[in-house]
Amino acid sequence: MAQVAPFLMFVALFVLLLLKVPVAFALFIVAVAFGFAFWGSGGLYVCFQGVWSLMNNWPLVSLPLFVFMGALLERSGVTEELFVVFRRWIGGYRGSLAIISVLLGYVIGAMSGVVAAAVAALALLIYPLMRKEGYDEGLAAGSILAASTLPQLVPPSFNMIVYGANTGVSVGALFAGGLGLGTLMTVLFIAYIAVWSYLHKERVPIYVERLPLRERVSSLKYLIGPLAIILSVLGSIFTGMATPTEAAGMGAAVTLVYVTARGRLSRRVLLEALATTARVTSMAVWIMAGGSAFSSVFSGLGGKVAVTSFLLSLPAARLTVLAISIALIFVLGMFVDPVSIIMIMAPVLTPAVVALGYNPVWWGVVFCATLLTSYITPPVGMAIYYLMGIAKDVKTEVLFEGVWPFVALQIAAIAISIAFPDTIMLFVRALTPAR
């Protein structure tokens, strides 16, 4: 019975998920039930030992700080100033609003790493403009959704913090690799939008006339604050001056100072940002706690050893295991939220992939990049439902149709990083030389 118990744990978990039991509770229920069944009251100790280890994981302290940064930037309207800069510089080109969406998603990612903040900012600010100007609905929705996923790959990434804390991989090194792959993905998105807009001119109007150089240069003042925030976080991490957790505290402080200096901080803005921080962080931490309990019992029953041995025994294991792992993450992403996937699958798949000779940082970045597809892949793409909640007039079928080309581009970027690992590792070696 003990030999099949790890398999039965996954069966029980997915049954509970199909019954609509919240992920965090499903993980706890399965962990406690199997722990108690095999070890009695000692099984409870195994469960909560995992939770205790999570509570003592220092990198996770950065989560609420990064969420607070994103919420404060979104509530205070700083994104609108960035939009002004990009609009003045590229607004006179066809497809500029969709391209600006991608650029804003990239910059928002570099400041906070929170998808909800990116979706809210882009959906409220740019999506109505694209609809008003007569943009193709699929391109408008697809570009917004694709752009909103970039904060989970461009550092500081929420997912990478969870992944690093769960697997022991350096969060700073993951950030460096994510910057490389995130930049590649951004370039692919922009190239696709530019080509599509050129081929379908009648469906993508030019937003504004090109402005004189003087007006464009004058808008650059709005970049001072965001650049200061980005440098305070990423600069301090990559130079070795601060850990990701310390950098998160520095970034939150700089963001608060900047928003105050711009006269955009009010009691309402601060309370809304704090409420968002509490809501997002508590949801993620409950899932992580359940995942830690599940992982502890699963490991105690020999599950990790069994899975690793099975995967390594497959024919052409080096290619087969990588393909299976990526396909599994992609499929799970259609039904389960990313934090849950990290907590359940990272401890299971990572040992086998690393044992086959793959760099753990490279694999961590590929793992987190594959998770991006889960944000915009039907039927449970979280970003899709964020957008539907804000842009209530948009049709579901339009969202699904518009997002698939960008899912294909995400997969293409991941494929490039697999074929050419230096897409990721060059950035890791350049920005984290001590690691």
C-alpha positions in Angstrom: 0.0 0.0 0.0 2.8 2.4 0.9 4.3 2.0 -2.6 1.1 3.3 -4.4 0.3 5.9 -1.7 2.1 8.8 -3.4 0.2 8.1 -6.6 -3.1 7.9 -4.6 -2.3 11.3 -3.1 -2.3 12.9 -6.5 -5.5 11.1 -7.5 -7.2 12.3 -4.3 -5.9 15.8 -4.8 -7.3 16.1 -8.4 -10.7 14.6 -7.3 -11.0 17.3 -4.7 -10.0 20.0 -7.2 -12.7 18.7 -9.6 -15.2 18.9 -6.7 -14.3 22.7 -6.6 -12.6 22.4 -3.2 -10.2 25.4 -2.9 -6.6 24.4 -3.8 -5.1 25.3 -0.4 -7.7 23.3 1.5 -7.5 20.4 -0.9 -3.7 20.2 -0.4 -4.1 20.3 3.4 -6.9 17.6 3.4 -4.9 15.2 1.3 -1.7 15.8 3.4 -3.4 15.3 6.7 -5.5 12.3 5.6 -2.5 10.4 4.2 -0.2 11.5 7.0 -2.6 10.3 9.7 -3.4 7.1 7.8 0.3 6.0 7.6 1.8 7.5 10.7 -1.0 8.3 13.1 -0.6 11.5 15.1 3.0 11.6 13.8 1.6 12.3 10.4 0.4 15.7 11.7 3.9 16.5 12.8 5.1 15.7 9.2 2.5 18.0 7.7 3.1 21.0 10.0 6.9 20.5 9.9 6.6 21.5 6.2 4.5 24.5 7.1 7.0 25.5 9.8 9.8 25.3 7.2 7.8 27.6 4.9 7.3 30.1 7.8 11.1 30.3 8.3 11.8 30.9 4.6 13.3 34.4 4.5 13.0 35.0 0.7 9.2 34.8 1.1 9.2 38.0 3.1 9.7 39.8 -0.2 6.3 38.7 -1.5 4.1 41.2 0.3 6.6 44.0 -0.3 6.6 43.4 -4.1 2.8 43.1 -4.1 2.6 46.4 -2.2 4.8 48.1 -4.8 2.6 46.9 -7.6 -0.6 47.8 -5.9 0.6 51.3 -5.0 1.9 52.0 -8.5 -1.4 50.9 -10.0 -3.6 52.8 -7.5 -1.6 56.0 -7.6 -1.8 56.4 -11.4 2.0 56.2 -12.1 1.3 53.9 -15.0 -0.6 56.8 -16.7 2.6 58.9 -16.8 4.5 56.0 -18.4 1.8 55.8 -21.0 2.3 59.4 -21.9 6.0 58.8 -22.5 5.4 55.8 -24.8 2.5 57.5 -26.6 4.6 60.6 -27.4 7.5 58.5 -28.7 5.7 55.8 -30.7 2.0 56.8 -30.9 2.4 57.9 -34.5 3.1 54.3 -35.7 0.5 51.8 -36.7 -0.3 49.3 -33.9 1.3 51.6 -31.3 -1.4 51.1 -28.6 -0.9 47.4 -28.7 2.9 47.8 -28.6 2.6 50.3 -25.8 0.7 47.7 -23.8 3.6 45.3 -24.2 6.1 47.9 -23.2 4.1 48.9 -20.2 3.7 45.3 -19.1 7.5 44.9 -19.3 8.1 48.0 -17.2 5.4 47.2 -14.7 7.0 43.8 -14.4 10.4 45.4 -13.7 8.8 47.5 -10.9 6.5 45.0 -9.1 6.1 41.5 -10.7 2.4 41.3 -10.0 0.1 40.2 -12.8 -3.1 41.6 -11.3 -1.6 45.1 -11.2 -0.6 44.9 -14.9 -4.0 43.6 -16.0 -5.8 46.4 -14.1 -3.5 49.1 -15.3 -3.6 48.1 -19.0 -7.3 47.2 -19.1 -8.4 50.5 -17.6 -5.9 52.7 -19.4 -5.3 51.3 -22.9 -8.0 48.8 -23.7 -10.8 51.4 -23.9 -8.6 53.5 -26.2 -8.0 50.6 -28.5 -11.7 49.9 -28.7 -12.5 53.6 -29.3 -9.9 53.9 -32.0 -11.3 50.9 -33.9 -8.6 48.3 -33.2 -9.3 44.7 -34.0 -10.9 43.3 -30.9 -8.8 40.1 -30.9 -5.5 42.0 -31.2 -6.6 44.5 -28.5 -7.5 41.7 -26.0 -4.6 39.5 -26.9 -1.9 42.2 -26.6 -3.3 43.3 -23.2 -3.4 39.7 -21.9 0.1 38.9 -23.2 1.5 42.1 -21.8 0.0 41.4 -18.4 1.9 38.1 -18.1 5.4 39.7 -18.5 5.5 40.7 -14.8 5.7 37.0 -13.9 8.9 36.6 -15.9 10.6 40.0 -15.9 12.2 40.4 -12.4 11.1 40.8 -9.7 8.8 37.9 -10.5 6.3 36.7 -7.9 6.5 33.1 -9.3 10.2 33.1 -9.3 10.3 34.0 -5.6 7.9 31.1 -4.8 9.9 28.8 -7.0 13.2 29.7 -5.5 11.9 29.4 -1.9 10.4 26.0 -2.7 13.5 24.5 -4.5 16.5 26.3 -3.0 17.5 27.9 -6.3 18.9 31.4 -6.0 16.1 33.9 -6.5 18.7 36.5 -7.8 19.9 34.1 -10.5 16.4 33.3 -11.5 15.7 37.1 -11.8 18.7 37.4 -14.1 17.6 34.6 -16.3 14.0 35.9 -16.4 15.3 39.2 -17.6 16.8 37.5 -20.6 13.8 35.4 -21.5 11.4 38.1 -20.7 13.1 40.5 -23.0 13.1 37.9 -25.8 9.4 37.4 -25.3 8.7 41.1 -25.3 10.6 41.5 -28.6 8.5 38.6 -30.2 5.3 40.2 -29.0 6.2 43.6 -30.5 7.4 42.1 -33.8 4.2 40.1 -34.2 2.0 43.2 -33.5 4.0 45.3 -35.9 3.8 42.7 -38.7 0.1 41.9 -38.1 -0.8 45.6 -38.0 1.1 46.2 -41.4 -0.8 43.3 -43.0 -4.2 44.4 -41.6 -4.0 48.2 -41.9 -7.8 48.6 -42.1 -8.2 47.0 -38.7 -5.4 48.8 -36.9 -5.6 52.6 -37.2 -2.8 55.0 -36.4 -3.4 56.5 -32.9 -1.9 60.0 -33.1 0.2 62.0 -35.4 4.0 62.0 -34.8 5.0 64.7 -32.3 7.9 67.1 -32.6 11.1 65.9 -30.9 10.9 68.7 -28.3 7.6 67.4 -27.0 8.8 63.8 -26.9 12.0 64.7 -25.0 10.0 66.7 -22.4 8.0 63.6 -21.5 11.1 61.7 -20.4 10.9 63.3 -17.0 8.2 60.8 -16.2 10.8 58.0 -16.4 12.9 59.3 -13.5 10.7 57.7 -10.8 10.1 54.3 -12.5 13.8 54.1 -13.3 14.7 54.9 -9.7 12.4 52.1 -8.5 13.8 49.6 -11.0 17.4 50.4 -10.2 16.7 50.3 -6.4 15.4 46.8 -6.8 17.3 45.1 -9.6 20.4 47.2 -9.3 20.9 46.3 -5.7 20.3 42.6 -6.4 22.5 42.2 -9.4 25.4 44.2 -7.8 25.2 42.1 -4.7 24.4 45.0 -2.5 21.2 43.4 -1.3 19.3 40.1 -1.2 16.0 40.0 -3.0 14.2 40.4 0.3 16.2 43.5 1.2 15.8 44.9 -2.3 12.0 44.4 -2.0 12.0 46.5 1.2 14.1 49.2 -0.6 11.8 49.1 -3.6 8.7 49.5 -1.5 10.3 52.5 0.4 11.4 54.2 -2.9 7.9 53.6 -4.4 6.3 55.1 -1.4 8.6 58.1 -1.5 8.1 58.6 -5.2 4.3 58.4 -5.0 4.3 60.9 -2.1 6.6 63.3 -3.9 4.4 63.2 -7.0 1.4 64.2 -4.8 -0.4 61.0 -5.6 -0.5 59.4 -2.1 -3.8 59.7 -0.3 -5.5 57.8 2.5 -7.7 56.0 0.0 -4.8 55.0 -2.2 -2.7 53.7 0.7 -5.6 51.7 2.2 -6.5 50.2 -1.2 -2.9 49.2 -1.8 -2.6 47.6 1.7 -5.9 45.7 1.2 -4.7 44.4 -2.2 -1.4 43.3 -0.6 -3.1 41.5 2.2 -5.6 39.8 -0.2 -3.0 38.6 -2.8 -0.3 37.6 -0.2 -2.7 35.7 2.1 -4.1 33.7 -0.9 -0.6 32.8 -2.1 0.7 31.9 1.4 -2.3 29.6 2.1 -1.6 27.7 -1.1 2.1 27.5 -0.3 1.4 26.3 3.2 -0.9 23.5 1.8 1.7 22.7 -0.8 4.4 22.4 1.8 2.3 20.0 3.9 1.5 18.0 0.8 5.1 17.9 -0.3 6.3 16.8 3.1 4.0 13.8 3.3 4.6 12.9 -0.4 8.3 12.9 0.3 7.9 10.9 3.5 6.0 8.2 1.6 8.9 8.0 -0.9 7.1 9.8 -3.7 9.9 12.0 -4.8 12.4 9.2 -5.0 9.9 7.0 -6.9 9.0 9.7 -9.4 12.7 10.7 -10.0 13.6 7.0 -10.5 10.8 6.5 -12.9 11.6 9.6 -15.0 15.3 8.7 -15.2 14.4 5.2 -16.4 12.6 6.5 -19.5 14.2 6.0 -22.9 16.1 9.0 -24.1 15.5 10.4 -20.7 17.3 13.7 -21.2 14.9 14.8 -23.9 11.8 12.8 -22.8 11.8 14.1 -19.2 12.2 17.7 -20.3 9.3 17.3 -22.9 7.0 15.6 -20.4 7.8 18.1 -17.7 7.0 21.1 -19.9 3.9 19.5 -21.3 2.6 18.6 -17.8 3.1 22.2 -16.6 1.4 23.6 -19.7 -1.7 21.3 -19.3 -2.0 21.8 -15.6 -1.8 25.5 -16.3 -5.2 25.2 -18.1 -6.9 24.2 -14.8 -4.7 25.1 -11.8 -3.3 28.4 -10.7 0.5 28.9 -11.0 1.4 29.0 -7.3 -0.3 25.7 -6.8 1.6 24.2 -9.8 4.9 25.4 -8.3 4.1 24.0 -4.9 3.0 20.6 -6.3 5.2 20.0 -9.3 8.5 21.8 -8.7 9.6 19.5 -5.9 8.6 16.5 -8.0 10.0 17.4 -11.5 13.1 19.5 -10.6 15.2 16.7 -9.0 14.8 14.6 -12.1 15.5 17.4 -14.6 18.6 18.5 -12.6 19.8 14.9 -12.3 19.9 14.7 -16.1 22.5 17.5 -16.2 20.3 20.6 -16.8 21.3 23.7 -15.0 18.9 24.3 -12.1 18.7 28.0 -12.7 18.0 27.5 -16.5 15.3 24.9 -15.6 13.8 27.2 -13.0 13.4 30.0 -15.6 11.9 27.6 -18.2 9.5 26.3 -15.6 8.4 29.8 -14.6 8.2 30.8 -18.3 5.9 27.9 -19.0 3.7 29.0 -16.2 3.0 32.2 -18.1 0.9 30.3 -20.5 -1.4 29.3 -17.6 -2.3 33.0 -17.1 -3.8 33.3 -20.6 -4.7 29.8 -21.6 -8.4 28.8 -21.4 -10.4 27.6 -19.6 -8.9 28.9 -16.3 -6.5 31.7 -17.4 -6.4 34.1 -14.5 -5.5 37.1 -16.6 -8.5 36.4 -18.9 -10.9 36.6 -16.0 -9.1 39.7 -14.6 -9.7 41.4 -17.9 -13.3 40.2 -18.1 -14.0 41.6 -14.7 -12.7 45.0 -15.7 -13.8 45.2 -19.4 -17.3 43.7 -18.9 -18.4 44.3 -22.5 -15.7 42.0 -24.0 -16.9 38.7 -25.3 -15.3 35.5 -24.0 -14.8 34.0 -27.5 -13.0 37.2 -28.6 -10.6 36.9 -25.7 -9.9 33.2 -26.4 -9.4 33.8 -30.1 -7.2 36.8 -29.6 -4.9 35.2 -27.0 -3.8 32.1 -28.9 -1.3 33.8 -31.2 0.4 35.2 -28.1 0.4 31.8 -26.4 2.2 30.5 -29.5 4.7 33.2 -29.2 5.3 32.4 -25.6 5.9 28.7 -26.5 8.2 29.9 -29.3 10.3 31.9 -26.8 10.5 28.9 -24.5 11.6 26.7 -27.5 14.3 29.2 -28.4 15.6 29.1 -24.8 15.7 25.3 -24.9 17.5 25.2 -28.3 19.8 28.0 -27.2 20.3 27.9 -23.4 22.5 31.0 -23.5 19.3 33.0 -24.1 19.0 32.7 -20.4 22.4 31.8 -19.1 24.2 34.8 -20.7 22.2 37.0 -18.5 22.7 34.9 -15.4 26.5 34.9 -15.9 26.6 38.6 -16.7 24.4 39.8 -13.8 25.2 37.3 -11.1 28.9 36.6 -11.6 29.4 35.5 -8.0 26.9 32.7 -8.3 
